[in-house]
Amino acid sequence: MENIVVKDVSYQYTRRNENDEVIETLSALSALNFSIEAGSFVCILGHNGSGKSTLAKLFNALQLPTEGTILVSGMDSREEKNIFPIRREVGMVFQNPDNQIIASVVEEDVGFGPENIGLPTDEIWQRVNNALSAVHMEAYRLKSPNHLSGGQKQRVAIAGTLAMEPKTIVLDEPTAMLDPSGRKEVLESVLELKRKKGISIILITHYMEEAVDADRILLMDSGKLVMDGSPREVFQNVERLKEYRMDVPLITELAHKLQKKGFPIEKTILKKEELEEELFKLKEEGFSLQENFTAPELPGLSELSSEKPEAGDYIVEVNHLSAIFQEGTAMESFALKDLSMKIRRGSLTAVIGHTGSGKSTLVQHLNGLIKAKSGEIFVSFRENPPLVKSGKSFLFFKGKKTVIEKKGRLSLSEEGFDYRALRFKVGLVFQYPEYQLFEETVLADVMFGPLNQGKTREDAEALAKDALASLGIGEELYAKSPFELSGGQKRKVAIAGVLAMGPELLILDEPTAGLDPAGRDELFEEIAGLRKNYAMTILLVSHSMDDVARYADEVLVLHQGELKLEGTVEEVFSKKEELESMGLGLPQIRALLFDLKKNGLDMQLGNTVSEAVHALSAYFSGDYSEGKGVSHA
């Protein structure tokens, strides 16, 4: 039975001036026709700006089609009497949980929907308990959402929708801020609802791996439906998907590259277990790739790294830092506990950890948004601003503070330390870039920082244009409102606004969350350019083990506010059991190679698709020896 029917649907956004005159019309959706079966799991893919989120809002009548018809259980969304019944039937979980959370206590927020539709008290609490259990947030039921991490808030938002038990749940990038185990738990919980209660699931995601269990994939491009089929049917079109700024699961990409190398893998591979089965079968059959094959040595990280960081040259040192939330109350909890770490100048250092491990709290200490109450933080910049001031102001005499130039290693706890000047040297780009954008135009937004530093308007404009150009933002966007941009463009403008102030350390808190695969790769390429062209140190906070494996030099692992592991990418990802015990796990490719090696394919481990292709090519050519066939850059 069809649950949602989309007939000849188009949607247009209009921009109006102060006189309410239409000055621009943008087509977001064009002539869409499809239906969604009751109880099915449908995944909607598409690049940023392809129309996915607009379509999602049409499903539960948050927006109405400009042309055409949306029918939900036979109800036409254009009829006003149907709007409330449709929203009861179609629950929505947005990208940003702050848009959904309204209560001051977690359990009250989850119970708001059931209470609002008049359910009995006993049933409300039963639904709250079930929903919190499904997203593993029972321990936080009495906490304030304001004290939760971004990922924890996302789970609360999902629980609030689950508690309504709608016929259809639309999830718009619901796991973008979750750690790997949290992502898995949330998806398992909504799929369990599908199995047990026949709830339809519509998932919008940029994680290709989340789409492999769907019954059906719809691919959007520029407001049109360009592909419609099962995951195996859609993901077999590797090159075509890349043309649409999409990707395939990493395991699928690896299998595809092995096929092109000459491996006789006939079907489209979607999961790790499928590829393992194929490779073990090839081993049993005695498959040999070719005679006298030697896998060439891979380049090091990269084309994406600049010069190797100098040993012992640290831009930031943290000694015994602790942070306590709600200290002295019954809700007291450690956000950071006796944490000591160093960030090497010129490195791309990744900070990983489960949701709520203290990552965001740590980085906010590094640029003084949170001041250390216990422990000490040192900074050492190549070009020191006047970071320390002395002198006193009296009640009846306005004494001027004297700027003291201090070079070398400085403590943020030093008397007179200038945190405002520090923030020009340590730039922080938050999880949600729209929080940092506020000016009327893109150019004005990026100029704000340099002007605040005391630069002339001419110099500020030159710095802003240089920063925008370095991130691939063209002049055609300078006069646009930043709020008209796509998610990827907003992210770049937010980074440009920080970059224009000339920081030496750039902190990126989940910079690729919500970006399509091509946008993610472009952003990392541009980050690599910042390291090379500006001699900048990058601190990357990420839940994506695959991004960390591809791009980082060094990794810091936080767990419950403590630093548990640190080292190179290779050193940290060799600790499989420790990472899994902290809710993290391995990059997908390393997990595959680890299983293969454990079960008899004795090859060198690696973390990326390219490394795996070389390691497997070397193994099946009979030319494998320890340390050969893969580079540990």
Buried (B, 14 or more C-beta within 10 A) or exposed (E): EEBBBBBEBBBBEEEEEEEEEEEEEEBBBBEBEBEBBBBBBBBBBBBBBBBBBBBBBBBBBBBBBBEBEBBBBEBBBBEEEBBEEBBBBBBBBBBBBBEBBEBEBBBBBBBBBBBEEEBEEEEBBBBBBBBBEBBBBBEBBEBBBEBBBBBBBBBBBBBBBBBBBBBBBBBBBBBBBBBBBBBBBBBEBBBEBBEEEEBBBBBBBBBBBBBBBBBBBBBBBBBBBBBEBBBBEBBBBBEEBBEBBBBBBBBBBBBBBBBEBBBEBEEBBBBBEBBBEBBBEBBEEEEEBEEEBEBEEBEEBBEBBBEEBEEEEBBBBBBEBBBBBEEEEEEEBBBBBBBEBBBBBBBBBBBBBBBBBBBBBBBBBBBBBBEBEEBBBBBBBEEBBEBBBEEEEEEEEEEEEEBBEBEEEBBBEBEBBBEEBBBBBBBBBBBBBBEBBEBEBBBBBBBBBBBEBEBEEEBBBBBBBEBBEBBBBEEEBBEBBBEBBBBBBBBBBBBBBBBBBBBBBBBBBBBBBBBBBBBBBBBBEBBBBBBEEBEBBBBBBBBBBBBBBBBBBBBBBBBBBBBBBBBBBBEBBBBBEBBBEBBBBBBBBBBBBBBBBEEEBEBBBBBBBBBBBBBBBBBBBEBBEEEBBBBBB
